[in-house]
Amino acid sequence: MTAPVQTVPESESNSGLLEKPLLLQTIPHNASSDGDAIAIDRVAVDLFNKTDLWFFVNIEDLHADAFASVQSIKELGRMCIFIRNVASVSTDRQLRIAEAFAHDAMSADGPHLIAATSEPLSELVASGRVLEHFAKLFRTVELNAGSNTGSVQSVVSFIVDSLDGKTPRSKLIPLWGRRPSNDDRPPTFH
């Protein structure tokens, strides 16, 4: 007995979603926690699932040889490389990735990027933690890690709509947190 193969219906597939590297910039509402990274991982995986790419890989899981040259990056194939914290990428890797993705040189058969940060990209560039030409690769979607809860699916829908030009780029949405209430009681779970 063979397991059924799950495919994304053609009407739901969004192959152009990651045609350019995507940066998910979360804007913290208050002191962030480790739960933030888990939620952004889920958002990234759901975005990947809307594409026709074959693999989703965390950049930390790739061997250093994968970044030895522009050609070695291009040869990674139809995968989505996820960068949980764009500022954690070494300068050498930033240079190689920027070179590989420069001027839309990456083919449809090459890798695609989703990156995340909780700090403004402009501040990361100003501090020297992110190279300017690496930062220029990304289309940025700002997500407000505010006080209203948004499901992962609603966040993904917002991102897809935003990239398709269906919502204003300046609109911030809640990513996680608790629902607002008329009193200051903590939320309850049933």
Secondary structure, 3 states (H helix, E strand, C coil): CCCCCCCCCCCCCCCCCCCCCEEEEEEECCCCCHHHHHHHHHHHHHHHHCCCCCEEEEHHHCCHHHHCCHHHHHCCCCEEEEECCHHHCCHHHHHHHHHHHHHHCCCCCCCEEEEEECCCHHHHHHCCCCCHHHHCCCEEEEEEECCCCCCHHHHHHHHHHHHCCCCCCCCCCECCCCCCCCCCCCCCCC
